[in-house]
Amino acid sequence: MHLTSKLRHENDGGSRIGIVLNGSPLFTGGAGSGESEIRRYLIENDLLEAIIKLSNDMFYNTGIATYVWILTNCKPSLKRGKVQLIDASSFNQKMRKNLGEKRKEMNDDHIATVTKLFGDFVEANLAMIYDVNGKEIDQKVFVLDKTKSAHLSLAPDGCKLKQIPISKIFSNSAFGYSTITVERPLRDEAGNIILASSGKLKGKPQPDCNLRDTENIPLDQNINDYFKKEVLPHVPDAWIDHDKTKIGYEISFNRYFYVFEPLRSLEEIDLELKETEQKIREMLEAMWL
C-alpha cells in the first residue's frame, strides 16, 4: 500500500511497480481482515495487473517460492478489469555454484518468455516432453486460442507429453467471495426452539453459538441461491445473519494451476506389486544358496 501511494497520478501518465513477496499476501487473512482488505482495495480499484510465480531457491537468503506483483494505475484498455497470473516456477536452471539459499536462476530465454507472455497478455500452456526413462528432453510454450486449446504436435515415439497451464487471465471478481454466517436455533432440553425475549431478535429464534458456521461464496454467485442449494437441504432450520456478511479476496495459485493426473489402475498397481514380490523372493533364495 505504501508503494501504491507513490504511483504517479494517472493525469501525469501513471506508473507501474513490481514487488517481490512470499506467498502469504496471496491468501493470508479471512474476509474483513487487514490483508484481505488490502487485496480488495488493489483489485476493486483495478491496480493489480499481474502476479508471476517464481521457482524455489531463487534468492540468497530464502529457499521458498516467491511472487512478483505488478501494480499499475495505467492499465491498457485490453487489461482493464482483468488480472493475469503467470506460473514461471518451471523456468529455471541450476547454478554452477550455490550462493547461500540461491541454487537456481532464470536464463535469458526464460526471462524473455515470461516477459512476452506478460506483454502479449495471453493465456498459454507449457508442453513438456519426457523420454522413456522419465527424463525431460524438451519443453515448448503454446499460446491458447479462443477455444482454450493448444495445437500440439505429437511427441516422438516412446516419449510422453505433459501439458500444464503457465498463464491464465481472470476477471477481477474471480478472486472475491462473500463470507456468510449461518445460524441455527438454540433449543431447550426438550428440543423446542428458544425465542429471544429482547433486542432486535425479540420473538425470533435465538441463535445457538455452538452451531454457528460460515460459508464462502464466490462474488459472481447469488448468496440466496447458494444457501438454498448447498445449506438448507442439510440443515433446514438454518438462516443467514446478513449483518455479519463480509467481502473477502484471495488468490490461490495452487487451485488455478492445478492439473489433475489420473491415478494408476488397480491392475497396474497389482502387477507391479507381484513383480516386486518376485524380485524379493529371488533375492532371498539367492541368499540361501
N, C-alpha and C positions, 0 to 999 in steps of 0.2 A: 504493500500500500504506500510505503514511503517513496519507492521508486516511481510508482504510478503518479504520485503527486508532482513529480518532477517532469512529467511529459510536457513537451512544448504544446501550446494551445493549438487546436485544430485550425484556427484562423491564420496561424503562423506556419502552417504546413504539417503540424503534428509531429509525433516521434514514434520510434519503435525501440523497445528494450528487450534484452534477453537476460534471464535469471536462471542460474543453476541451483536446483534444490533437490533434496531427497524425496522419497515417495510420500512422506507424511502429509504435506499440504494438499495432496490429491483427495484425501478422504478423511483425515482426522477431524473429529468433532461432528456431532449429530446436528440435526436441524435446529436452528436458532443459536448455535454456539458461535463464538467469535470466528473460528476457522471457516465454518460453513457460510457465515455472513460475508466474509471476505471473498470467497469463491462466488457467492451470489452477486456481490457488487460488480466484480470483474466481468462475469458472464452476462448479467442482465444489462450492463452498460456497453456490451459488445467490445470490451477491451482485450479479451483473450483471443489471440489469433491462432496459436498452435502450441502443442506440447510435444516435445521429442524425447523419447526414452532412449538413454544411452546404455551401454553394456556395463556390467560389473567391472571392478578393478580398473577404472579409468583415471582415478585421481590418487595423488601421492599419499594422502592421509586417511583414505577410506576405501573399502572394497565393495560397498553397497551400490546398488543401481542408483543412477541419478537422472534427473529430468531437466530439460531446458524449456522454460516457459517463455513464449514470445508474446509480449503485450504491446498493443498499439492503439492509438486513437485516430488512426488514419487508414482504416481498412479499405481496400479496393471494393468496389460495388459487388464484385463476384463473391467476396468473402463475408459480406455483411450478414449478421445473424447466424454465422456458422463458425465451427471450430475444427481444426484439423489435428488429428492425433497421428504421430509417426512413431512406429516401433523400430528404432535403429539399433536395438540391442544385439542383432546378429551381424552388424557391420563393425568388425574389429579384427585385429590381428595381434598375435603375441609379440611382445617386445623382446629384443635380444637380451636385454638386461633389465631386471626389475628395478623400479625406483620406489622404495617403500611399498605401499599397497598398490601402486600403479604397475600392472602387469600387461595391460592391453592398450592399444591405441588405434585410432582410425587413420587409414592411409588417405591419400588424395582422392582415390576413386570413391571410397566410402563417403567422404565429405561432399564430393560432387554429386553423388546420387541423392543424398538427403537434401542437399540444397536445391536440387532440381525438383524433387517431389514437393518441397515447400513452395518453391517459386511458381511451379505449374499448377499448384493446388489441385492435385489429382489423387484418386484412390488407386492403390497398387498392391500387388501380391509379390512375394518372393518365392521363386521356384528353385528348390534345391535338389540336386541330382546326386544319388549315392550309388557306389559300386556294389558288387555282390557281397563285399565284406562289411558294408555299412559305413564306409568312409566317404565323406563328402568330396566330390570331384569337381563340382561346378555349381554356380548359382546365377540366376538371372532375375531381373526385375521386370514385371509385366504390368503395364498400366491397364486398369479395368475400363471396359467400355460402359455404355449406358445400361447394359443388361447385367452389370456387375459380374462379368465373367472374363477370364483371361484366356486368350487363344495361345495354347502351348503346343509346341512340337513334342512328339513322343520321345521319351528317354531312350538312350541306346539299349540294345538288347542286354538283358540281365541286370539292368540298373533300375533303381527305384526313384520315383519322382514324388517330392513332398512340396505342397504349396501352402504358404502361410500369409496372412494379411500383414502388411507393413505400413500402410497408410489408409486412414479412414476419415471421412468427413461427416460431422454431425451438426444438427441444428442446435442452437443454444439451449433450447428447452429439454433436450435429450438428457442433460445432466441434472435436471431438477426433479424434486419429488416433494410430496406433501406427507408429513408425519401426522397421522390422526391418532387420537386417544380413544380406545374402545372401552366403554364402561359396561359393567354388568350389575344387576341389582343386588343389594345386601338382603339376606334372608335370615329369618329367625330360626330357632331350633326345629320348628315345625315345617320349615320350608316356605313360609309365607314371606312375600316381599315387604320390606320395611319402607314406609314412605317418610320422606323428610318432613319435619314439623315446622321448619323455619327457613328463611333465606330464599334465594331465587328458585330453589328446587322444592319449595313447600308444596306438598300434595303429590309430588312426583317420586318415583323410586329413588331411594338413596343408593349411590354407587358403592360398591364393595372394592376398597383399595387393593385388597389381596387378589382380586380377579382382573384388575386393570391391565390392559395390554396396549401396544402400539402397532401400527401398520404403516409401512412406507409405500406410497402410491405415486407412480410417475405423473408428472405435471400434465402430460397430454392425455391422461385417463380421468374420466369422471369419478369423483370420490363416491358418490351415492351408488353408482352402477357397480363399482368395485366392491363396496360394502355389501350390497345385496347378493352379489355372486360369490364372493370369497369368504365372507364372515357369517352372515345370517344363517346359511344352511347348517353351520356347525354350532352356533350359539344364538338361537332365535330371540333370546331376551336381551341381546346387546343393543347398544346405541352409541352414537358418536357424540363426544363432547366437543363441539365445534369451536368453543372458546380456547381450546388447547391446541388447535391445529397450527402447525408450523411449516414453513417452507425451507427446504434444505437443498444443497448442491454437493455432489461428489463426482469424481472422475475415476472410474475403475478400468485401468489398462488391462488387467487380467481378464475381466469379463468381456471387454470389447474385442480383444485379440485372441480369445480362446478358440482353439481348433480341436474339435472332437476327434479322437482317434479310436476307432472300433477296437474292442477287446478281442483277443485271440479266441478262437473256438475251443470248446471243451475237448474236441477230438485232437486238435493240435497240441494242447497242453498235456493231454493224456499220453500222446505219442512221445512227447519229449520226456515225460517222467519215466516211461518204460525204457527209453534209450539210456537215460541216466542211471536207472536201476541196473540195467545190463552192464554198463561200464563199471559200476561199483562192484558188482558180482564178479566180473572178470579180474578186477584189481585184487579182490580178496582171495580169489582162487590162486592168482599168481603168487601171493604172499605165502601161501601154504605149500606151494610146490618146492 
